[in-house]
Amino acid sequence: MSELPEETGDERVDAVLAGLGDLAGRPVGEHVTVFDQAFSGLEAALGSVDGQMGDQ
């Protein structure tokens, strides 16, 4: 896997990226679960940004 950025400036996104960084140490059978969790976390972060943008 390519090197991940150290920080994005958003704690939620940084936590998701940290979880993806652990993929190499996990069995392949667990990767789908990790990706599902990452997708959910990123979707929640984007949803909160969309909500903030609509308030302006």
PDB file of N, CA, C and O in Angstrom:
ATOM      1  N   MET A   1       0.848  -1.175   0.000  1.00  0.00           N
ATOM      2  CA  MET A   1       0.000   0.000   0.000  1.00  0.00           C
ATOM      3  C   MET A   1       0.887   1.230   0.000  1.00  0.00           C
ATOM      4  O   MET A   1       1.971   1.219   0.584  1.00  0.00           O
ATOM      5  N   SER A   2       0.438   2.277  -0.644  1.00  0.00           N
ATOM      6  CA  SER A   2       1.239   3.490  -0.691  1.00  0.00           C
ATOM      7  C   SER A   2       1.247   4.166   0.676  1.00  0.00           C
ATOM      8  O   SER A   2       0.404   3.892   1.530  1.00  0.00           O
ATOM      9  N   GLU A   3       2.201   5.039   0.858  1.00  0.00           N
ATOM     10  CA  GLU A   3       2.340   5.734   2.136  1.00  0.00           C
ATOM     11  C   GLU A   3       1.173   6.693   2.331  1.00  0.00           C
ATOM     12  O   GLU A   3       0.791   7.415   1.410  1.00  0.00           O
ATOM     13  N   LEU A   4       0.611   6.695   3.535  1.00  0.00           N
ATOM     14  CA  LEU A   4      -0.513   7.556   3.847  1.00  0.00           C
ATOM     15  C   LEU A   4      -0.013   8.886   4.405  1.00  0.00           C
ATOM     16  O   LEU A   4       1.052   8.933   5.020  1.00  0.00           O
ATOM     17  N   PRO A   5      -0.767   9.965   4.198  1.00  0.00           N
ATOM     18  CA  PRO A   5      -0.358  11.245   4.777  1.00  0.00           C
ATOM     19  C   PRO A   5      -0.373  11.166   6.298  1.00  0.00           C
ATOM     20  O   PRO A   5      -1.171  10.430   6.879  1.00  0.00           O
ATOM     21  N   GLU A   6       0.507  11.923   6.937  1.00  0.00           N
ATOM     22  CA  GLU A   6       0.566  11.892   8.393  1.00  0.00           C
ATOM     23  C   GLU A   6      -0.686  12.503   9.015  1.00  0.00           C
ATOM     24  O   GLU A   6      -1.251  11.936   9.951  1.00  0.00           O
ATOM     25  N   GLU A   7      -1.123  13.649   8.505  1.00  0.00           N
ATOM     26  CA  GLU A   7      -2.321  14.302   9.024  1.00  0.00           C
ATOM     27  C   GLU A   7      -3.051  15.006   7.897  1.00  0.00           C
ATOM     28  O   GLU A   7      -2.439  15.519   6.961  1.00  0.00           O
ATOM     29  N   THR A   8      -4.372  15.022   8.005  1.00  0.00           N
ATOM     30  CA  THR A   8      -5.182  15.713   7.010  1.00  0.00           C
ATOM     31  C   THR A   8      -5.723  17.029   7.541  1.00  0.00           C
ATOM     32  O   THR A   8      -6.170  17.882   6.774  1.00  0.00           O
ATOM     33  N   GLY A   9      -5.680  17.191   8.865  1.00  0.00           N
ATOM     34  CA  GLY A   9      -6.268  18.377   9.478  1.00  0.00           C
ATOM     35  C   GLY A   9      -7.657  18.099  10.045  1.00  0.00           C
ATOM     36  O   GLY A   9      -8.238  18.960  10.706  1.00  0.00           O
ATOM     37  N   ASP A  10      -8.187  16.922   9.797  1.00  0.00           N
ATOM     38  CA  ASP A  10      -9.489  16.529  10.343  1.00  0.00           C
ATOM     39  C   ASP A  10      -9.279  15.252  11.145  1.00  0.00           C
ATOM     40  O   ASP A  10      -8.869  14.226  10.603  1.00  0.00           O
ATOM     41  N   GLU A  11      -9.561  15.326  12.431  1.00  0.00           N
ATOM     42  CA  GLU A  11      -9.302  14.184  13.327  1.00  0.00           C
ATOM     43  C   GLU A  11     -10.042  12.932  12.900  1.00  0.00           C
ATOM     44  O   GLU A  11      -9.520  11.824  13.031  1.00  0.00           O
ATOM     45  N   ARG A  12     -11.254  13.098  12.391  1.00  0.00           N
ATOM     46  CA  ARG A  12     -12.048  11.923  11.979  1.00  0.00           C
ATOM     47  C   ARG A  12     -11.401  11.235  10.786  1.00  0.00           C
ATOM     48  O   ARG A  12     -11.310  10.008  10.745  1.00  0.00           O
ATOM     49  N   VAL A  13     -10.957  12.017   9.827  1.00  0.00           N
ATOM     50  CA  VAL A  13     -10.321  11.452   8.641  1.00  0.00           C
ATOM     51  C   VAL A  13      -8.980  10.829   9.013  1.00  0.00           C
ATOM     52  O   VAL A  13      -8.623   9.763   8.511  1.00  0.00           O
ATOM     53  N   ASP A  14      -8.242  11.492   9.890  1.00  0.00           N
ATOM     54  CA  ASP A  14      -6.959  10.945  10.340  1.00  0.00           C
ATOM     55  C   ASP A  14      -7.147   9.594  11.019  1.00  0.00           C
ATOM     56  O   ASP A  14      -6.328   8.694  10.835  1.00  0.00           O
ATOM     57  N   ALA A  15      -8.205   9.439  11.793  1.00  0.00           N
ATOM     58  CA  ALA A  15      -8.483   8.161  12.459  1.00  0.00           C
ATOM     59  C   ALA A  15      -8.792   7.072  11.435  1.00  0.00           C
ATOM     60  O   ALA A  15      -8.344   5.934  11.580  1.00  0.00           O
ATOM     61  N   VAL A  16      -9.560   7.422  10.394  1.00  0.00           N
ATOM     62  CA  VAL A  16      -9.871   6.454   9.335  1.00  0.00           C
ATOM     63  C   VAL A  16      -8.585   6.021   8.634  1.00  0.00           C
ATOM     64  O   VAL A  16      -8.370   4.831   8.403  1.00  0.00           O
ATOM     65  N   LEU A  17      -7.735   6.983   8.297  1.00  0.00           N
ATOM     66  CA  LEU A  17      -6.485   6.652   7.615  1.00  0.00           C
ATOM     67  C   LEU A  17      -5.584   5.786   8.484  1.00  0.00           C
ATOM     68  O   LEU A  17      -4.901   4.897   7.974  1.00  0.00           O
ATOM     69  N   ALA A  18      -5.576   6.033   9.776  1.00  0.00           N
ATOM     70  CA  ALA A  18      -4.776   5.203  10.682  1.00  0.00           C
ATOM     71  C   ALA A  18      -5.276   3.763  10.647  1.00  0.00           C
ATOM     72  O   ALA A  18      -4.475   2.829  10.662  1.00  0.00           O
ATOM     73  N   GLY A  19      -6.583   3.579  10.600  1.00  0.00           N
ATOM     74  CA  GLY A  19      -7.153   2.240  10.510  1.00  0.00           C
ATOM     75  C   GLY A  19      -6.767   1.537   9.222  1.00  0.00           C
ATOM     76  O   GLY A  19      -6.513   0.333   9.219  1.00  0.00           O
ATOM     77  N   LEU A  20      -6.722   2.287   8.126  1.00  0.00           N
ATOM     78  CA  LEU A  20      -6.305   1.692   6.853  1.00  0.00           C
ATOM     79  C   LEU A  20      -4.825   1.329   6.876  1.00  0.00           C
ATOM     80  O   LEU A  20      -4.402   0.385   6.209  1.00  0.00           O
ATOM     81  N   GLY A  21      -4.047   2.072   7.635  1.00  0.00           N
ATOM     82  CA  GLY A  21      -2.624   1.774   7.746  1.00  0.00           C
ATOM     83  C   GLY A  21      -2.349   0.437   8.417  1.00  0.00           C
ATOM     84  O   GLY A  21      -1.261  -0.120   8.277  1.00  0.00           O
ATOM     85  N   ASP A  22      -3.334  -0.079   9.145  1.00  0.00           N
ATOM     86  CA  ASP A  22      -3.189  -1.364   9.830  1.00  0.00           C
ATOM     87  C   ASP A  22      -3.534  -2.561   8.938  1.00  0.00           C
ATOM     88  O   ASP A  22      -3.403  -3.706   9.370  1.00  0.00           O
ATOM     89  N   LEU A  23      -3.965  -2.314   7.719  1.00  0.00           N
ATOM     90  CA  LEU A  23      -4.380  -3.412   6.841  1.00  0.00           C
ATOM     91  C   LEU A  23      -3.277  -4.438   6.603  1.00  0.00           C
ATOM     92  O   LEU A  23      -3.550  -5.637   6.551  1.00  0.00           O
ATOM     93  N   ALA A  24      -2.056  -3.988   6.460  1.00  0.00           N
ATOM     94  CA  ALA A  24      -0.960  -4.901   6.128  1.00  0.00           C
ATOM     95  C   ALA A  24      -0.780  -5.988   7.189  1.00  0.00           C
ATOM     96  O   ALA A  24      -0.343  -7.094   6.871  1.00  0.00           O
ATOM     97  N   GLY A  25      -1.105  -5.690   8.422  1.00  0.00           N
ATOM     98  CA  GLY A  25      -0.944  -6.658   9.495  1.00  0.00           C
ATOM     99  C   GLY A  25      -2.155  -7.538   9.725  1.00  0.00           C
ATOM    100  O   GLY A  25      -2.140  -8.391  10.612  1.00  0.00           O
ATOM    101  N   ARG A  26      -3.200  -7.345   8.942  1.00  0.00           N
ATOM    102  CA  ARG A  26      -4.436  -8.110   9.128  1.00  0.00           C
ATOM    103  C   ARG A  26      -4.582  -9.167   8.041  1.00  0.00           C
ATOM    104  O   ARG A  26      -4.084  -8.994   6.928  1.00  0.00           O
ATOM    105  N   PRO A  27      -5.262 -10.256   8.366  1.00  0.00           N
ATOM    106  CA  PRO A  27      -5.559 -11.258   7.338  1.00  0.00           C
ATOM    107  C   PRO A  27      -6.469 -10.650   6.269  1.00  0.00           C
ATOM    108  O   PRO A  27      -7.292  -9.785   6.569  1.00  0.00           O
ATOM    109  N   VAL A  28      -6.321 -11.093   5.050  1.00  0.00           N
ATOM    110  CA  VAL A  28      -7.099 -10.550   3.933  1.00  0.00           C
ATOM    111  C   VAL A  28      -8.598 -10.659   4.206  1.00  0.00           C
ATOM    112  O   VAL A  28      -9.369  -9.793   3.792  1.00  0.00           O
ATOM    113  N   GLY A  29      -9.001 -11.691   4.882  1.00  0.00           N
ATOM    114  CA  GLY A  29     -10.418 -11.879   5.191  1.00  0.00           C
ATOM    115  C   GLY A  29     -11.013 -10.766   6.042  1.00  0.00           C
ATOM    116  O   GLY A  29     -12.232 -10.596   6.061  1.00  0.00           O
ATOM    117  N   GLU A  30     -10.193 -10.016   6.735  1.00  0.00           N
ATOM    118  CA  GLU A  30     -10.672  -8.906   7.565  1.00  0.00           C
ATOM    119  C   GLU A  30     -10.678  -7.575   6.819  1.00  0.00           C
ATOM    120  O   GLU A  30     -11.201  -6.586   7.334  1.00  0.00           O
ATOM    121  N   HIS A  31     -10.111  -7.531   5.627  1.00  0.00           N
ATOM    122  CA  HIS A  31      -9.979  -6.269   4.904  1.00  0.00           C
ATOM    123  C   HIS A  31     -11.331  -5.646   4.552  1.00  0.00           C
ATOM    124  O   HIS A  31     -11.484  -4.427   4.626  1.00  0.00           O
ATOM    125  N   VAL A  32     -12.297  -6.454   4.176  1.00  0.00           N
ATOM    126  CA  VAL A  32     -13.609  -5.908   3.807  1.00  0.00           C
ATOM    127  C   VAL A  32     -14.218  -5.156   4.985  1.00  0.00           C
ATOM    128  O   VAL A  32     -14.772  -4.071   4.810  1.00  0.00           O
ATOM    129  N   THR A  33     -14.118  -5.720   6.168  1.00  0.00           N
ATOM    130  CA  THR A  33     -14.657  -5.062   7.359  1.00  0.00           C
ATOM    131  C   THR A  33     -13.957  -3.729   7.600  1.00  0.00           C
ATOM    132  O   THR A  33     -14.607  -2.733   7.918  1.00  0.00           O
ATOM    133  N   VAL A  34     -12.637  -3.708   7.449  1.00  0.00           N
ATOM    134  CA  VAL A  34     -11.879  -2.476   7.651  1.00  0.00           C
ATOM    135  C   VAL A  34     -12.295  -1.424   6.625  1.00  0.00           C
ATOM    136  O   VAL A  34     -12.479  -0.257   6.970  1.00  0.00           O
ATOM    137  N   PHE A  35     -12.445  -1.835   5.361  1.00  0.00           N
ATOM    138  CA  PHE A  35     -12.868  -0.888   4.318  1.00  0.00           C
ATOM    139  C   PHE A  35     -14.284  -0.389   4.571  1.00  0.00           C
ATOM    140  O   PHE A  35     -14.566   0.790   4.355  1.00  0.00           O
ATOM    141  N   ASP A  36     -15.177  -1.258   5.023  1.00  0.00           N
ATOM    142  CA  ASP A  36     -16.540  -0.833   5.347  1.00  0.00           C
ATOM    143  C   ASP A  36     -16.537   0.206   6.461  1.00  0.00           C
ATOM    144  O   ASP A  36     -17.258   1.201   6.391  1.00  0.00           O
ATOM    145  N   GLN A  37     -15.727  -0.024   7.487  1.00  0.00           N
ATOM    146  CA  GLN A  37     -15.623   0.936   8.587  1.00  0.00           C
ATOM    147  C   GLN A  37     -15.039   2.262   8.106  1.00  0.00           C
ATOM    148  O   GLN A  37     -15.493   3.333   8.512  1.00  0.00           O
ATOM    149  N   ALA A  38     -14.030   2.182   7.240  1.00  0.00           N
ATOM    150  CA  ALA A  38     -13.418   3.396   6.699  1.00  0.00           C
ATOM    151  C   ALA A  38     -14.438   4.175   5.874  1.00  0.00           C
ATOM    152  O   ALA A  38     -14.538   5.395   6.002  1.00  0.00           O
ATOM    153  N   PHE A  39     -15.188   3.482   5.035  1.00  0.00           N
ATOM    154  CA  PHE A  39     -16.201   4.147   4.219  1.00  0.00           C
ATOM    155  C   PHE A  39     -17.228   4.846   5.101  1.00  0.00           C
ATOM    156  O   PHE A  39     -17.596   5.993   4.845  1.00  0.00           O
ATOM    157  N   SER A  40     -17.688   4.157   6.136  1.00  0.00           N
ATOM    158  CA  SER A  40     -18.682   4.738   7.040  1.00  0.00           C
ATOM    159  C   SER A  40     -18.123   5.971   7.750  1.00  0.00           C
ATOM    160  O   SER A  40     -18.814   6.979   7.900  1.00  0.00           O
ATOM    161  N   GLY A  41     -16.870   5.880   8.183  1.00  0.00           N
ATOM    162  CA  GLY A  41     -16.250   7.017   8.862  1.00  0.00           C
ATOM    163  C   GLY A  41     -16.077   8.217   7.950  1.00  0.00           C
ATOM    164  O   GLY A  41     -16.329   9.351   8.357  1.00  0.00           O
ATOM    165  N   LEU A  42     -15.647   7.972   6.714  1.00  0.00           N
ATOM    166  CA  LEU A  42     -15.479   9.074   5.759  1.00  0.00           C
ATOM    167  C   LEU A  42     -16.832   9.654   5.354  1.00  0.00           C
ATOM    168  O   LEU A  42     -16.967  10.866   5.192  1.00  0.00           O
ATOM    169  N   GLU A  43     -17.822   8.797   5.192  1.00  0.00           N
ATOM    170  CA  GLU A  43     -19.162   9.261   4.849  1.00  0.00           C
ATOM    171  C   GLU A  43     -19.725  10.158   5.956  1.00  0.00           C
ATOM    172  O   GLU A  43     -20.347  11.182   5.673  1.00  0.00           O
ATOM    173  N   ALA A  44     -19.504   9.773   7.205  1.00  0.00           N
ATOM    174  CA  ALA A  44     -19.969  10.585   8.334  1.00  0.00           C
ATOM    175  C   ALA A  44     -19.248  11.931   8.373  1.00  0.00           C
ATOM    176  O   ALA A  44     -19.872  12.962   8.623  1.00  0.00           O
ATOM    177  N   ALA A  45     -17.945  11.923   8.128  1.00  0.00           N
ATOM    178  CA  ALA A  45     -17.179  13.172   8.123  1.00  0.00           C
ATOM    179  C   ALA A  45     -17.668  14.094   7.011  1.00  0.00           C
ATOM    180  O   ALA A  45     -17.834  15.294   7.228  1.00  0.00           O
ATOM    181  N   LEU A  46     -17.899  13.544   5.829  1.00  0.00           N
ATOM    182  CA  LEU A  46     -18.401  14.361   4.719  1.00  0.00           C
ATOM    183  C   LEU A  46     -19.804  14.875   4.997  1.00  0.00           C
ATOM    184  O   LEU A  46     -20.130  16.014   4.663  1.00  0.00           O
ATOM    185  N   GLY A  47     -20.629  14.046   5.602  1.00  0.00           N
ATOM    186  CA  GLY A  47     -21.987  14.461   5.937  1.00  0.00           C
ATOM    187  C   GLY A  47     -22.007  15.624   6.905  1.00  0.00           C
ATOM    188  O   GLY A  47     -22.844  16.519   6.793  1.00  0.00           O
ATOM    189  N   SER A  48     -21.089  15.613   7.852  1.00  0.00           N
ATOM    190  CA  SER A  48     -21.051  16.716   8.812  1.00  0.00           C
ATOM    191  C   SER A  48     -20.555  17.997   8.149  1.00  0.00           C
ATOM    192  O   SER A  48     -20.989  19.089   8.518  1.00  0.00           O
ATOM    193  N   VAL A  49     -19.659  17.880   7.182  1.00  0.00           N
ATOM    194  CA  VAL A  49     -19.191  19.058   6.441  1.00  0.00           C
ATOM    195  C   VAL A  49     -20.324  19.608   5.592  1.00  0.00           C
ATOM    196  O   VAL A  49     -20.523  20.822   5.530  1.00  0.00           O
ATOM    197  N   ASP A  50     -21.071  18.719   4.933  1.00  0.00           N
ATOM    198  CA  ASP A  50     -22.210  19.169   4.135  1.00  0.00           C
ATOM    199  C   ASP A  50     -23.217  19.906   5.008  1.00  0.00           C
ATOM    200  O   ASP A  50     -23.783  20.916   4.590  1.00  0.00           O
ATOM    201  N   GLY A  51     -23.441  19.409   6.209  1.00  0.00           N
ATOM    202  CA  GLY A  51     -24.359  20.068   7.135  1.00  0.00           C
ATOM    203  C   GLY A  51     -23.871  21.446   7.548  1.00  0.00           C
ATOM    204  O   GLY A  51     -24.669  22.373   7.689  1.00  0.00           O
ATOM    205  N   GLN A  52     -22.580  21.585   7.741  1.00  0.00           N
ATOM    206  CA  GLN A  52     -22.012  22.883   8.116  1.00  0.00           C
ATOM    207  C   GLN A  52     -22.090  23.863   6.962  1.00  0.00           C
ATOM    208  O   GLN A  52     -22.341  25.050   7.173  1.00  0.00           O
ATOM    209  N   MET A  53     -21.878  23.386   5.750  1.00  0.00           N
ATOM    210  CA  MET A  53     -21.903  24.255   4.579  1.00  0.00           C
ATOM    211  C   MET A  53     -23.323  24.773   4.328  1.00  0.00           C
ATOM    212  O   MET A  53     -23.506  25.908   3.890  1.00  0.00           O
ATOM    213  N   GLY A  54     -24.318  23.937   4.608  1.00  0.00           N
ATOM    214  CA  GLY A  54     -25.704  24.341   4.411  1.00  0.00           C
ATOM    215  C   GLY A  54     -26.162  25.390   5.403  1.00  0.00           C
ATOM    216  O   GLY A  54     -27.129  26.109   5.151  1.00  0.00           O
ATOM    217  N   ASP A  55     -25.466  25.483   6.541  1.00  0.00           N
ATOM    218  CA  ASP A  55     -25.825  26.448   7.576  1.00  0.00           C
ATOM    219  C   ASP A  55     -25.336  27.856   7.244  1.00  0.00           C
ATOM    220  O   ASP A  55     -25.756  28.820   7.884  1.00  0.00           O
ATOM    221  N   GLN A  56     -24.461  27.987   6.260  1.00  0.00           N
ATOM    222  CA  GLN A  56     -23.886  29.294   5.969  1.00  0.00           C
ATOM    223  C   GLN A  56     -24.736  30.099   5.036  1.00  0.00           C
ATOM    224  O   GLN A  56     -24.382  31.228   4.696  1.00  0.00           O
TER     225      GLN A  56
END
